[in-house]
């Protein structure tokens, strides 16, 4: 169980780093800050999961994952809305 939790923390760390990199690629576009925030939230969730590893319960783990998924979903909705508005201008 501990190994799987560490693996989950690593996945969120990598996902957060990729989201931060994508945010900086989208920087000229409006709404890039949402992707940056989602990446920071994913990295924070990974650090929280790793730091509380021996005592972490399934409820806390589920809450952390829900927060990360919510932040990522909001960021992707914000970016897609900006892209659709940009496509209508072109």
N, C-alpha and C positions, 0 to 999 in steps of 0.2 A: 504494500500500500504506500509506503514511504517513497519507493522508487517511482511509482506512477505519479505521485504528487509532485516530486521533483521534475519529472518529465513534463508535467503540465505547466509548472512554473517556467521551465525552459522554453516551451512553446509560446507562452505569453510574452516572454522577454524578446524572443525573435520576432513575433508578430508586432510588438510595440516598436521595435527598432525599424522594421520595414514601414510601418505607418508613419513614423517620424521622417524617414527618408522620402516617402511619397509626398508628405506634406510640404517638404522643402522643394520638391519638384513642381508642385502645384502652386507655389508661392505667388506667382503673378495673378492667379485667379482669386476671385472673392470666395470666401468660405474655406480657404486652406487651413485656417486656424482650427477648425473643427477636427480635421484629420490629425493635426499636431496634438490636440488635447486628447483624442482617442488613443494615440500612441503613448502619450505620457501616462494615461490611466492604465493601459495594458502593462507598461513597465512597472508602475506602482503596484498593481495587483500581483505581478510575478514576484516582486520583492517581498510583499506581505505574505504570500504563500510560502516562500522560501524561509522567511524569518520566523514564522510561527509553525514550522513544520512538525515538530513532535506533538504539540498540543492542539493542532488544528482539527476542528471537527467538520463533519460533512456539511453542517448547516452554514458555518462560516465560509467554507470553500464554495458552496453554492451561491452565497451572497456575493463573494468576490467575483465569481465567474459571471453572475448576472450583471453586475456593475460594468464589467469590462465589455460584455456583449452589448449592453445598452449604449455605452459611449461609442462603440464602433458603429452600431446601427445608426445613431444620430449623425455621426460624421459622414457616413456614406449617403444618407438621405440628403444632407446639406450639400455635399459635393454633386450629387446627381441633379439636384434642383438647379445648381449653378451651371452645370453642363448643358442642361436642357434650355435654359435661358440664353446661354451663349450660342447654342446651335440655332436658335430662332433668329438671332441677330445676323448670322452668317448666311 
